[in-house]
């Protein structure tokens, strides 16, 4: 089973003004995955893809959201 480490959170806004939080996480390398990989998902569990420095695409909804700011990870 893969291990994940959360690295950052992003406060985002959709086209209709709906807020969401996108979580950046690193999937730690193991036998099945030779090197770490960055994945993104929303707080609701939807898979997201980073389009560029300012936008994510929420895959299941087909919605593009704009990054307002990066949130610090709480320890």
mmCIF file as gemmi writes it, N, C-alpha and C atoms, coordinates in Angstrom:
data_model
loop_
_atom_site.group_PDB
_atom_site.id
_atom_site.type_symbol
_atom_site.label_atom_id
_atom_site.label_alt_id
_atom_site.label_comp_id
_atom_site.label_asym_id
_atom_site.label_entity_id
_atom_site.label_seq_id
_atom_site.pdbx_PDB_ins_code
_atom_site.Cartn_x
_atom_site.Cartn_y
_atom_site.Cartn_z
_atom_site.occupancy
_atom_site.B_iso_or_equiv
_atom_site.pdbx_formal_charge
_atom_site.auth_seq_id
_atom_site.auth_asym_id
_atom_site.pdbx_PDB_model_num
ATOM 1 N N . UNK Axp A 1 ? 0.838 -1.177 0 1 0 ? 1 A 1
ATOM 2 C CA . UNK Axp A 1 ? 0 0 0 1 0 ? 1 A 1
ATOM 3 C C . UNK Axp A 1 ? 0.887 1.245 0 1 0 ? 1 A 1
ATOM 4 N N . UNK Axp A 2 ? 0.517 2.221 -0.791 1 0 ? 2 A 1
ATOM 5 C CA . UNK Axp A 2 ? 1.297 3.447 -0.888 1 0 ? 2 A 1
ATOM 6 C C . UNK Axp A 2 ? 1.111 4.318 0.348 1 0 ? 2 A 1
ATOM 7 N N . UNK Axp A 3 ? 2.15 5.028 0.699 1 0 ? 3 A 1
ATOM 8 C CA . UNK Axp A 3 ? 2.105 5.985 1.795 1 0 ? 3 A 1
ATOM 9 C C . UNK Axp A 3 ? 2.029 7.391 1.222 1 0 ? 3 A 1
ATOM 10 N N . UNK Axp A 4 ? 1.247 8.244 1.833 1 0 ? 4 A 1
ATOM 11 C CA . UNK Axp A 4 ? 1.092 9.621 1.369 1 0 ? 4 A 1
ATOM 12 C C . UNK Axp A 4 ? 1.53 10.584 2.457 1 0 ? 4 A 1
ATOM 13 N N . UNK Axp A 5 ? 2.157 11.681 2.029 1 0 ? 5 A 1
ATOM 14 C CA . UNK Axp A 5 ? 2.519 12.76 2.929 1 0 ? 5 A 1
ATOM 15 C C . UNK Axp A 5 ? 1.936 14.043 2.376 1 0 ? 5 A 1
ATOM 16 N N . UNK Axp A 6 ? 1.125 14.716 3.176 1 0 ? 6 A 1
ATOM 17 C CA . UNK Axp A 6 ? 0.567 15.991 2.736 1 0 ? 6 A 1
ATOM 18 C C . UNK Axp A 6 ? 1.669 17.045 2.769 1 0 ? 6 A 1
ATOM 19 N N . UNK Axp A 7 ? 1.758 17.842 1.689 1 0 ? 7 A 1
ATOM 20 C CA . UNK Axp A 7 ? 2.795 18.867 1.631 1 0 ? 7 A 1
ATOM 21 C C . UNK Axp A 7 ? 2.229 20.282 1.677 1 0 ? 7 A 1
ATOM 22 N N . UNK Axp A 8 ? 1.117 20.532 0.995 1 0 ? 8 A 1
ATOM 23 C CA . UNK Axp A 8 ? 0.517 21.87 0.98 1 0 ? 8 A 1
ATOM 24 C C . UNK Axp A 8 ? -0.979 21.771 0.756 1 0 ? 8 A 1
ATOM 25 N N . UNK Axp A 9 ? -1.668 22.864 1.044 1 0 ? 9 A 1
ATOM 26 C CA . UNK Axp A 9 ? -3.092 23.027 0.727 1 0 ? 9 A 1
ATOM 27 C C . UNK Axp A 9 ? -3.243 24.343 -0.013 1 0 ? 9 A 1
ATOM 28 N N . UNK Axp A 10 ? -4.195 24.381 -0.938 1 0 ? 10 A 1
ATOM 29 C CA . UNK Axp A 10 ? -4.461 25.582 -1.723 1 0 ? 10 A 1
ATOM 30 C C . UNK Axp A 10 ? -5.92 25.976 -1.566 1 0 ? 10 A 1
ATOM 31 N N . UNK Axp A 11 ? -6.158 27.242 -1.241 1 0 ? 11 A 1
ATOM 32 C CA . UNK Axp A 11 ? -7.511 27.776 -1.209 1 0 ? 11 A 1
ATOM 33 C C . UNK Axp A 11 ? -7.843 28.211 -2.629 1 0 ? 11 A 1
ATOM 34 N N . UNK Axp A 12 ? -8.936 27.681 -3.191 1 0 ? 12 A 1
ATOM 35 C CA . UNK Axp A 12 ? -9.297 27.927 -4.586 1 0 ? 12 A 1
ATOM 36 C C . UNK Axp A 12 ? -10.745 28.403 -4.69 1 0 ? 12 A 1
ATOM 37 N N . UNK Axp A 13 ? -11.063 28.976 -5.852 1 0 ? 13 A 1
ATOM 38 C CA . UNK Axp A 13 ? -12.416 29.419 -6.146 1 0 ? 13 A 1
ATOM 39 C C . UNK Axp A 13 ? -12.797 28.954 -7.541 1 0 ? 13 A 1
ATOM 40 N N . UNK Axp A 14 ? -13.998 28.374 -7.675 1 0 ? 14 A 1
ATOM 41 C CA . UNK Axp A 14 ? -14.51 27.95 -8.973 1 0 ? 14 A 1
ATOM 42 C C . UNK Axp A 14 ? -15.104 29.114 -9.739 1 0 ? 14 A 1
ATOM 43 N N . UNK Axp A 15 ? -15.499 28.855 -10.975 1 0 ? 15 A 1
ATOM 44 C CA . UNK Axp A 15 ? -16.081 29.878 -11.831 1 0 ? 15 A 1
ATOM 45 C C . UNK Axp A 15 ? -17.335 30.5 -11.262 1 0 ? 15 A 1
ATOM 46 N N . UNK Axp A 16 ? -18.115 29.722 -10.508 1 0 ? 16 A 1
ATOM 47 C CA . UNK Axp A 16 ? -19.346 30.229 -9.906 1 0 ? 16 A 1
ATOM 48 C C . UNK Axp A 16 ? -19.092 30.871 -8.543 1 0 ? 16 A 1
ATOM 49 N N . UNK Axp A 17 ? -17.807 30.976 -8.169 1 0 ? 17 A 1
ATOM 50 C CA . UNK Axp A 17 ? -17.457 31.578 -6.879 1 0 ? 17 A 1
ATOM 51 C C . UNK Axp A 17 ? -17.457 30.627 -5.715 1 0 ? 17 A 1
ATOM 52 N N . UNK Axp A 18 ? -17.62 29.322 -5.996 1 0 ? 18 A 1
ATOM 53 C CA . UNK Axp A 18 ? -17.634 28.325 -4.931 1 0 ? 18 A 1
ATOM 54 C C . UNK Axp A 18 ? -16.21 28.064 -4.429 1 0 ? 18 A 1
ATOM 55 N N . UNK Axp A 19 ? -15.998 28.153 -3.111 1 0 ? 19 A 1
ATOM 56 C CA . UNK Axp A 19 ? -14.664 27.901 -2.566 1 0 ? 19 A 1
ATOM 57 C C . UNK Axp A 19 ? -14.376 26.405 -2.465 1 0 ? 19 A 1
ATOM 58 N N . UNK Axp A 20 ? -13.112 26.045 -2.559 1 0 ? 20 A 1
ATOM 59 C CA . UNK Axp A 20 ? -12.687 24.672 -2.297 1 0 ? 20 A 1
ATOM 60 C C . UNK Axp A 20 ? -11.226 24.681 -1.859 1 0 ? 20 A 1
ATOM 61 N N . UNK Axp A 21 ? -10.825 23.612 -1.222 1 0 ? 21 A 1
ATOM 62 C CA . UNK Axp A 21 ? -9.446 23.432 -0.791 1 0 ? 21 A 1
ATOM 63 C C . UNK Axp A 21 ? -8.876 22.256 -1.576 1 0 ? 21 A 1
ATOM 64 N N . UNK Axp A 22 ? -7.721 22.455 -2.215 1 0 ? 22 A 1
ATOM 65 C CA . UNK Axp A 22 ? -7.03 21.376 -2.916 1 0 ? 22 A 1
ATOM 66 C C . UNK Axp A 22 ? -5.81 21.005 -2.091 1 0 ? 22 A 1
ATOM 67 N N . UNK Axp A 23 ? -5.64 19.709 -1.858 1 0 ? 23 A 1
ATOM 68 C CA . UNK Axp A 23 ? -4.538 19.189 -1.054 1 0 ? 23 A 1
ATOM 69 C C . UNK Axp A 23 ? -3.473 18.607 -1.982 1 0 ? 23 A 1
ATOM 70 N N . UNK Axp A 24 ? -2.239 19.04 -1.777 1 0 ? 24 A 1
ATOM 71 C CA . UNK Axp A 24 ? -1.104 18.458 -2.5 1 0 ? 24 A 1
ATOM 72 C C . UNK Axp A 24 ? -0.494 17.396 -1.596 1 0 ? 24 A 1
ATOM 73 N N . UNK Axp A 25 ? -0.273 16.227 -2.144 1 0 ? 25 A 1
ATOM 74 C CA . UNK Axp A 25 ? 0.328 15.157 -1.361 1 0 ? 25 A 1
ATOM 75 C C . UNK Axp A 25 ? 1.359 14.422 -2.205 1 0 ? 25 A 1
ATOM 76 N N . UNK Axp A 26 ? 2.38 13.924 -1.537 1 0 ? 26 A 1
ATOM 77 C CA . UNK Axp A 26 ? 3.44 13.162 -2.194 1 0 ? 26 A 1
ATOM 78 C C . UNK Axp A 26 ? 3.215 11.695 -1.876 1 0 ? 26 A 1
ATOM 79 N N . UNK Axp A 27 ? 3.14 10.892 -2.927 1 0 ? 27 A 1
ATOM 80 C CA . UNK Axp A 27 ? 3.064 9.444 -2.729 1 0 ? 27 A 1
ATOM 81 C C . UNK Axp A 27 ? 4.498 8.957 -2.611 1 0 ? 27 A 1
ATOM 82 N N . UNK Axp A 28 ? 4.84 8.433 -1.447 1 0 ? 28 A 1
ATOM 83 C CA . UNK Axp A 28 ? 6.201 8.017 -1.141 1 0 ? 28 A 1
ATOM 84 C C . UNK Axp A 28 ? 6.545 6.765 -1.942 1 0 ? 28 A 1
ATOM 85 N N . UNK Axp A 29 ? 7.766 6.731 -2.443 1 0 ? 29 A 1
ATOM 86 C CA . UNK Axp A 29 ? 8.226 5.61 -3.265 1 0 ? 29 A 1
ATOM 87 C C . UNK Axp A 29 ? 8.23 4.305 -2.462 1 0 ? 29 A 1
ATOM 88 N N . UNK Axp A 30 ? 7.88 3.223 -3.144 1 0 ? 30 A 1
ATOM 89 C CA . UNK Axp A 30 ? 8 1.873 -2.591 1 0 ? 30 A 1
ATOM 90 C C . UNK Axp A 30 ? 8.34 0.929 -3.732 1 0 ? 30 A 1
ATOM 91 N N . UNK Axp A 31 ? 8.16 -0.368 -3.552 1 0 ? 31 A 1
ATOM 92 C CA . UNK Axp A 31 ? 8.526 -1.327 -4.602 1 0 ? 31 A 1
ATOM 93 C C . UNK Axp A 31 ? 7.726 -1.099 -5.886 1 0 ? 31 A 1
ATOM 94 N N . UNK Axp A 32 ? 6.448 -0.765 -5.76 1 0 ? 32 A 1
ATOM 95 C CA . UNK Axp A 32 ? 5.584 -0.586 -6.929 1 0 ? 32 A 1
ATOM 96 C C . UNK Axp A 32 ? 5.819 0.75 -7.626 1 0 ? 32 A 1
ATOM 97 N N . UNK Axp A 33 ? 6.246 1.754 -6.869 1 0 ? 33 A 1
ATOM 98 C CA . UNK Axp A 33 ? 6.476 3.094 -7.413 1 0 ? 33 A 1
ATOM 99 C C . UNK Axp A 33 ? 7.929 3.463 -7.145 1 0 ? 33 A 1
ATOM 100 N N . UNK Axp A 34 ? 8.761 3.467 -8.185 1 0 ? 34 A 1
ATOM 101 C CA . UNK Axp A 34 ? 10.2 3.671 -7.974 1 0 ? 34 A 1
ATOM 102 C C . UNK Axp A 34 ? 10.602 5.052 -7.476 1 0 ? 34 A 1
ATOM 103 N N . UNK Axp A 35 ? 9.792 6.083 -7.717 1 0 ? 35 A 1
ATOM 104 C CA . UNK Axp A 35 ? 10.145 7.421 -7.226 1 0 ? 35 A 1
ATOM 105 C C . UNK Axp A 35 ? 8.88 8.135 -6.752 1 0 ? 35 A 1
ATOM 106 N N . UNK Axp A 36 ? 9.028 9.107 -5.863 1 0 ? 36 A 1
ATOM 107 C CA . UNK Axp A 36 ? 7.857 9.824 -5.342 1 0 ? 36 A 1
ATOM 108 C C . UNK Axp A 36 ? 7.064 10.506 -6.446 1 0 ? 36 A 1
ATOM 109 N N . UNK Axp A 37 ? 5.764 10.653 -6.211 1 0 ? 37 A 1
ATOM 110 C CA . UNK Axp A 37 ? 4.882 11.293 -7.18 1 0 ? 37 A 1
ATOM 111 C C . UNK Axp A 37 ? 3.935 12.232 -6.458 1 0 ? 37 A 1
ATOM 112 N N . UNK Axp A 38 ? 3.667 13.388 -7.054 1 0 ? 38 A 1
ATOM 113 C CA . UNK Axp A 38 ? 2.761 14.368 -6.467 1 0 ? 38 A 1
ATOM 114 C C . UNK Axp A 38 ? 1.346 14.145 -6.99 1 0 ? 38 A 1
ATOM 115 N N . UNK Axp A 39 ? 0.39 14.081 -6.088 1 0 ? 39 A 1
ATOM 116 C CA . UNK Axp A 39 ? -1.021 13.947 -6.421 1 0 ? 39 A 1
ATOM 117 C C . UNK Axp A 39 ? -1.782 15.106 -5.784 1 0 ? 39 A 1
ATOM 118 N N . UNK Axp A 40 ? -2.947 15.427 -6.363 1 0 ? 40 A 1
ATOM 119 C CA . UNK Axp A 40 ? -3.8 16.486 -5.842 1 0 ? 40 A 1
ATOM 120 C C . UNK Axp A 40 ? -5.214 15.968 -5.695 1 0 ? 40 A 1
ATOM 121 N N . UNK Axp A 41 ? -5.889 16.389 -4.621 1 0 ? 41 A 1
ATOM 122 C CA . UNK Axp A 41 ? -7.288 16.046 -4.411 1 0 ? 41 A 1
ATOM 123 C C . UNK Axp A 41 ? -7.951 17.156 -3.606 1 0 ? 41 A 1
ATOM 124 N N . UNK Axp A 42 ? -9.273 17.234 -3.692 1 0 ? 42 A 1
ATOM 125 C CA . UNK Axp A 42 ? -10.003 18.225 -2.914 1 0 ? 42 A 1
ATOM 126 C C . UNK Axp A 42 ? -10.299 17.663 -1.531 1 0 ? 42 A 1
ATOM 127 N N . UNK Axp A 43 ? -10.765 18.533 -0.649 1 0 ? 43 A 1
ATOM 128 C CA . UNK Axp A 43 ? -11.173 18.104 0.698 1 0 ? 43 A 1
ATOM 129 C C . UNK Axp A 43 ? -12.319 17.097 0.619 1 0 ? 43 A 1
ATOM 130 N N . UNK Axp A 44 ? -13.129 17.163 -0.452 1 0 ? 44 A 1
ATOM 131 C CA . UNK Axp A 44 ? -14.255 16.236 -0.638 1 0 ? 44 A 1
ATOM 132 C C . UNK Axp A 44 ? -13.832 14.907 -1.255 1 0 ? 44 A 1
ATOM 133 N N . UNK Axp A 45 ? -12.545 14.768 -1.604 1 0 ? 45 A 1
ATOM 134 C CA . UNK Axp A 45 ? -12.049 13.523 -2.16 1 0 ? 45 A 1
ATOM 135 C C . UNK Axp A 45 ? -12.043 13.452 -3.675 1 0 ? 45 A 1
ATOM 136 N N . UNK Axp A 46 ? -12.393 14.551 -4.356 1 0 ? 46 A 1
ATOM 137 C CA . UNK Axp A 46 ? -12.34 14.565 -5.824 1 0 ? 46 A 1
ATOM 138 C C . UNK Axp A 46 ? -10.892 14.691 -6.284 1 0 ? 46 A 1
ATOM 139 N N . UNK Axp A 47 ? -10.527 13.95 -7.31 1 0 ? 47 A 1
ATOM 140 C CA . UNK Axp A 47 ? -9.178 14.006 -7.865 1 0 ? 47 A 1
ATOM 141 C C . UNK Axp A 47 ? -9.003 15.299 -8.652 1 0 ? 47 A 1
ATOM 142 N N . UNK Axp A 48 ? -7.877 15.952 -8.47 1 0 ? 48 A 1
ATOM 143 C CA . UNK Axp A 48 ? -7.592 17.211 -9.164 1 0 ? 48 A 1
ATOM 144 C C . UNK Axp A 48 ? -6.28 17.073 -9.929 1 0 ? 48 A 1
ATOM 145 N N . UNK Axp A 49 ? -6.145 17.872 -10.965 1 0 ? 49 A 1
ATOM 146 C CA . UNK Axp A 49 ? -4.939 17.9 -11.782 1 0 ? 49 A 1
ATOM 147 C C . UNK Axp A 49 ? -4.464 19.347 -11.853 1 0 ? 49 A 1
ATOM 148 N N . UNK Axp A 50 ? -3.181 19.577 -11.612 1 0 ? 50 A 1
ATOM 149 C CA . UNK Axp A 50 ? -2.668 20.949 -11.664 1 0 ? 50 A 1
ATOM 150 C C . UNK Axp A 50 ? -2.435 21.328 -13.124 1 0 ? 50 A 1
ATOM 151 N N . UNK Axp A 51 ? -3.095 22.403 -13.566 1 0 ? 51 A 1
ATOM 152 C CA . UNK Axp A 51 ? -2.964 22.845 -14.945 1 0 ? 51 A 1
ATOM 153 C C . UNK Axp A 51 ? -1.765 23.773 -15.134 1 0 ? 51 A 1
ATOM 154 N N . UNK Axp A 52 ? -1.587 24.697 -14.206 1 0 ? 52 A 1
ATOM 155 C CA . UNK Axp A 52 ? -0.485 25.65 -14.259 1 0 ? 52 A 1
ATOM 156 C C . UNK Axp A 52 ? -0.312 26.243 -12.862 1 0 ? 52 A 1
ATOM 157 N N . UNK Axp A 53 ? 0.44 27.331 -12.742 1 0 ? 53 A 1
ATOM 158 C CA . UNK Axp A 53 ? 0.707 27.922 -11.428 1 0 ? 53 A 1
ATOM 159 C C . UNK Axp A 53 ? -0.542 28.448 -10.735 1 0 ? 53 A 1
ATOM 160 N N . UNK Axp A 54 ? -1.599 28.754 -11.5 1 0 ? 54 A 1
ATOM 161 C CA . UNK Axp A 54 ? -2.766 29.411 -10.919 1 0 ? 54 A 1
ATOM 162 C C . UNK Axp A 54 ? -4.06 28.604 -10.976 1 0 ? 54 A 1
ATOM 163 N N . UNK Axp A 55 ? -4.048 27.408 -11.612 1 0 ? 55 A 1
ATOM 164 C CA . UNK Axp A 55 ? -5.303 26.679 -11.823 1 0 ? 55 A 1
ATOM 165 C C . UNK Axp A 55 ? -5.174 25.175 -11.585 1 0 ? 55 A 1
ATOM 166 N N . UNK Axp A 56 ? -6.273 24.598 -11.086 1 0 ? 56 A 1
ATOM 167 C CA . UNK Axp A 56 ? -6.455 23.151 -10.988 1 0 ? 56 A 1
ATOM 168 C C . UNK Axp A 56 ? -7.695 22.773 -11.791 1 0 ? 56 A 1
ATOM 169 N N . UNK Axp A 57 ? -7.738 21.537 -12.272 1 0 ? 57 A 1
ATOM 170 C CA . UNK Axp A 57 ? -8.927 20.97 -12.898 1 0 ? 57 A 1
ATOM 171 C C . UNK Axp A 57 ? -9.433 19.87 -11.974 1 0 ? 57 A 1
ATOM 172 N N . UNK Axp A 58 ? -10.676 20.011 -11.494 1 0 ? 58 A 1
ATOM 173 C CA . UNK Axp A 58 ? -11.301 18.966 -10.68 1 0 ? 58 A 1
ATOM 174 C C . UNK Axp A 58 ? -11.852 17.95 -11.667 1 0 ? 58 A 1
ATOM 175 N N . UNK Axp A 59 ? -11.258 16.782 -11.736 1 0 ? 59 A 1
ATOM 176 C CA . UNK Axp A 59 ? -11.52 15.845 -12.82 1 0 ? 59 A 1
ATOM 177 C C . UNK Axp A 59 ? -12.951 15.334 -12.868 1 0 ? 59 A 1
ATOM 178 N N . UNK Axp A 60 ? -13.53 14.92 -11.752 1 0 ? 60 A 1
ATOM 179 C CA . UNK Axp A 60 ? -14.867 14.335 -11.773 1 0 ? 60 A 1
ATOM 180 C C . UNK Axp A 60 ? -15.939 15.358 -12.147 1 0 ? 60 A 1
ATOM 181 N N . UNK Axp A 61 ? -15.717 16.617 -11.802 1 0 ? 61 A 1
ATOM 182 C CA . UNK Axp A 61 ? -16.69 17.671 -12.086 1 0 ? 61 A 1
ATOM 183 C C . UNK Axp A 61 ? -16.369 18.404 -13.375 1 0 ? 61 A 1
ATOM 184 N N . UNK Axp A 62 ? -15.145 18.259 -13.883 1 0 ? 62 A 1
ATOM 185 C CA . UNK Axp A 62 ? -14.738 18.99 -15.068 1 0 ? 62 A 1
ATOM 186 C C . UNK Axp A 62 ? -14.656 20.49 -14.812 1 0 ? 62 A 1
ATOM 187 N N . UNK Axp A 63 ? -14.44 20.873 -13.563 1 0 ? 63 A 1
ATOM 188 C CA . UNK Axp A 63 ? -14.422 22.286 -13.17 1 0 ? 63 A 1
ATOM 189 C C . UNK Axp A 63 ? -12.992 22.78 -13 1 0 ? 63 A 1
ATOM 190 N N . UNK Axp A 64 ? -12.707 23.947 -13.551 1 0 ? 64 A 1
ATOM 191 C CA . UNK Axp A 64 ? -11.414 24.589 -13.353 1 0 ? 64 A 1
ATOM 192 C C . UNK Axp A 64 ? -11.553 25.553 -12.19 1 0 ? 64 A 1
ATOM 193 N N . UNK Axp A 65 ? -10.631 25.465 -11.229 1 0 ? 65 A 1
ATOM 194 C CA . UNK Axp A 65 ? -10.646 26.374 -10.092 1 0 ? 65 A 1
ATOM 195 C C . UNK Axp A 65 ? -9.347 27.165 -10.065 1 0 ? 65 A 1
ATOM 196 N N . UNK Axp A 66 ? -9.453 28.4 -9.619 1 0 ? 66 A 1
ATOM 197 C CA . UNK Axp A 66 ? -8.309 29.305 -9.569 1 0 ? 66 A 1
ATOM 198 C C . UNK Axp A 66 ? -7.751 29.339 -8.148 1 0 ? 66 A 1
ATOM 199 N N . UNK Axp A 67 ? -6.433 29.25 -8.035 1 0 ? 67 A 1
ATOM 200 C CA . UNK Axp A 67 ? -5.77 29.298 -6.736 1 0 ? 67 A 1
ATOM 201 C C . UNK Axp A 67 ? -5.798 30.729 -6.217 1 0 ? 67 A 1
ATOM 202 N N . UNK Axp A 68 ? -6.314 30.885 -4.998 1 0 ? 68 A 1
ATOM 203 C CA . UNK Axp A 68 ? -6.279 32.184 -4.344 1 0 ? 68 A 1
ATOM 204 C C . UNK Axp A 68 ? -4.974 32.339 -3.574 1 0 ? 68 A 1
ATOM 205 N N . UNK Axp A 69 ? -4.618 31.266 -2.842 1 0 ? 69 A 1
ATOM 206 C CA . UNK Axp A 69 ? -3.356 31.284 -2.091 1 0 ? 69 A 1
ATOM 207 C C . UNK Axp A 69 ? -3.056 29.895 -1.565 1 0 ? 69 A 1
ATOM 208 N N . UNK Axp A 70 ? -1.781 29.673 -1.247 1 0 ? 70 A 1
ATOM 209 C CA . UNK Axp A 70 ? -1.369 28.419 -0.61 1 0 ? 70 A 1
ATOM 210 C C . UNK Axp A 70 ? -1.542 28.572 0.891 1 0 ? 70 A 1
ATOM 211 N N . UNK Axp A 71 ? -2.082 27.54 1.505 1 0 ? 71 A 1
ATOM 212 C CA . UNK Axp A 71 ? -2.263 27.538 2.955 1 0 ? 71 A 1
ATOM 213 C C . UNK Axp A 71 ? -1.149 26.742 3.597 1 0 ? 71 A 1
ATOM 214 N N . UNK Axp A 72 ? -0.697 27.199 4.739 1 0 ? 72 A 1
ATOM 215 C CA . UNK Axp A 72 ? 0.354 26.455 5.448 1 0 ? 72 A 1
ATOM 216 C C . UNK Axp A 72 ? -0.211 25.175 6.016 1 0 ? 72 A 1
ATOM 217 N N . UNK Axp A 73 ? 0.61 24.13 5.972 1 0 ? 73 A 1
ATOM 218 C CA . UNK Axp A 73 ? 0.203 22.852 6.544 1 0 ? 73 A 1
ATOM 219 C C . UNK Axp A 73 ? 0.229 22.968 8.062 1 0 ? 73 A 1
ATOM 220 N N . UNK Axp A 74 ? -0.839 22.542 8.704 1 0 ? 74 A 1
ATOM 221 C CA . UNK Axp A 74 ? -0.904 22.579 10.164 1 0 ? 74 A 1
ATOM 222 C C . UNK Axp A 74 ? -0.294 21.298 10.707 1 0 ? 74 A 1
ATOM 223 N N . UNK Axp A 75 ? 0.585 21.432 11.686 1 0 ? 75 A 1
ATOM 224 C CA . UNK Axp A 75 ? 1.243 20.257 12.266 1 0 ? 75 A 1
ATOM 225 C C . UNK Axp A 75 ? 0.485 19.769 13.456 1 0 ? 75 A 1
